[in-house]
Amino acid sequence: MTEQTAAIEREGFTVDTFARFWAKPDLSTPSDDLREDVIGYWPGSDEPVRGREEYVGALGELLARVPDLTLEVVESADNGEYLFIRWVAHATGAGGPVEHTGIDRVKVVDGQVVENRIFFDRAAFERKLGVSLEL
């Protein structure tokens, strides 16, 4: 007996959407991929960011502090309710090239991101980069 896994067909935001954005981050074009009431949870932050404007603002702050930051998707899974995306960050720190790994758990409803929980060792990444990532 063989086990088969059904592929989950998603419309709107997908792992490929995430990968394309983080291969060359650009916040100049508004995205319909984020719901107006999106909530984002960043490691080390006391409060989540709430709403599209605040969420995009937090990404802008991150990219201002680490302008050459890219994320490479190395593994992903989709259980129908959540996307799980393991990534490797690439950037330049005070001592040269930096790599760091993390995971995003993204809840997508009707093709839009409604929640994103980001997991990585922020303190270790900050040490590697030589910058604070406090948003």
C-alpha positions as CSV (number, residue, x, y, z in Angstrom):
1,M,0.0,0.0,0.0
2,T,1.4,3.4,-0.9
3,E,0.7,6.6,0.9
4,Q,-0.4,9.6,-1.1
5,T,-0.3,13.3,0.0
6,A,-2.8,15.6,-1.7
7,A,-1.4,18.9,-2.8
8,I,-3.2,21.9,-1.3
9,E,-4.2,24.4,-4.0
10,R,-4.0,27.9,-2.7
11,E,-5.1,31.1,-4.3
12,G,-3.5,34.4,-3.2
13,F,-0.6,34.2,-0.8
14,T,1.6,31.1,-1.1
15,V,5.1,29.9,-0.2
16,D,6.1,31.0,-3.7
17,T,4.7,34.5,-2.9
18,F,6.9,34.6,0.3
19,A,9.9,33.3,-1.6
20,R,9.6,35.9,-4.4
21,F,9.2,38.8,-2.0
22,W,12.1,37.8,0.2
23,A,14.4,37.1,-2.8
24,K,14.3,40.9,-3.5
25,P,12.3,42.7,-0.9
26,D,10.4,45.7,-2.2
27,L,7.8,47.6,-0.2
28,S,7.1,50.3,-2.8
29,T,4.1,48.5,-4.2
30,P,1.1,47.9,-2.0
31,S,0.3,44.3,-1.5
32,D,-3.2,42.7,-1.5
33,D,-1.6,39.7,0.1
34,L,-2.0,41.3,3.6
35,R,-5.5,41.6,5.1
36,E,-6.2,45.1,6.6
37,D,-6.4,43.6,10.1
38,V,-3.3,41.4,9.8
39,I,-1.4,40.6,13.0
40,G,2.3,39.9,13.1
41,Y,4.3,38.5,16.0
42,W,8.0,39.2,16.0
43,P,10.5,37.5,18.4
44,G,11.3,39.7,21.4
45,S,8.5,42.2,20.8
46,D,6.1,42.7,23.7
47,E,3.1,43.4,21.5
48,P,2.2,42.2,18.0
49,V,2.0,44.6,15.1
50,R,-1.6,45.1,14.1
51,G,-2.9,46.1,10.8
52,R,-1.4,46.3,7.3
53,E,0.1,49.8,7.8
54,E,1.9,48.8,11.0
55,Y,2.9,45.4,9.6
56,V,4.5,47.0,6.5
57,G,6.0,49.7,8.7
58,A,7.8,47.0,10.8
59,L,9.1,45.3,7.6
60,G,10.4,48.7,6.4
61,E,12.2,49.3,9.8
62,L,13.8,45.8,9.5
63,L,14.9,46.5,5.9
64,A,16.2,49.9,6.9
65,R,18.4,48.3,9.5
66,V,19.5,45.4,7.3
67,P,19.1,46.7,3.7
68,D,20.5,43.6,2.0
69,L,18.4,41.1,3.9
70,T,17.0,38.3,1.9
71,L,15.3,35.1,3.0
72,E,15.8,31.8,1.2
73,V,13.0,29.2,1.6
74,V,14.6,25.9,2.4
75,E,11.5,23.9,3.6
76,S,7.8,24.4,3.7
77,A,4.6,22.7,4.6
78,D,0.9,23.6,4.2
79,N,-1.8,22.0,6.4
80,G,-4.7,23.8,4.8
81,E,-4.9,26.4,7.6
82,Y,-1.3,27.4,8.0
83,L,1.8,27.7,5.9
84,F,5.0,26.7,7.7
85,I,8.1,28.2,6.0
86,R,11.7,27.5,7.2
87,W,14.1,30.0,5.8
88,V,17.7,31.0,5.9
89,A,18.4,34.7,6.2
90,H,21.3,36.2,4.2
91,A,22.7,39.7,5.0
92,T,25.9,41.6,5.6
93,G,26.8,42.2,9.2
94,A,29.7,44.2,10.8
95,G,32.0,41.2,10.2
96,G,30.9,40.3,6.7
97,P,28.3,37.8,5.4
98,V,25.8,36.5,7.9
99,E,23.4,33.5,7.7
100,H,20.6,32.8,10.2
101,T,17.6,30.4,10.2
102,G,14.0,30.8,11.3
103,I,10.5,29.8,10.6
104,D,7.3,31.7,9.7
105,R,3.9,30.3,10.5
106,V,1.5,32.1,8.3
107,K,-2.3,31.9,8.5
108,V,-4.0,32.6,5.2
109,V,-7.7,33.1,4.8
110,D,-9.3,33.8,1.5
111,G,-5.9,34.2,-0.1
112,Q,-4.7,36.9,2.4
113,V,-2.3,36.8,5.3
114,V,-4.3,37.3,8.5
115,E,-1.6,36.3,11.0
116,N,2.2,35.7,10.9
117,R,4.2,34.3,13.8
118,I,7.9,34.6,13.2
119,F,10.3,32.4,15.1
120,F,14.1,32.9,15.2
121,D,16.8,33.6,17.8
122,R,16.7,37.4,17.6
123,A,19.6,37.9,20.1
124,A,21.9,35.6,18.1
125,F,21.0,37.3,14.8
126,E,21.5,40.7,16.3
127,R,25.0,39.7,17.5
128,K,25.9,38.3,14.0
129,L,24.6,41.5,12.4
130,G,25.9,44.0,14.9
131,V,22.5,45.8,14.9
132,S,19.4,45.9,17.0
133,L,16.3,44.5,15.4
134,E,13.9,45.9,18.0
135,L,10.9,47.1,16.1
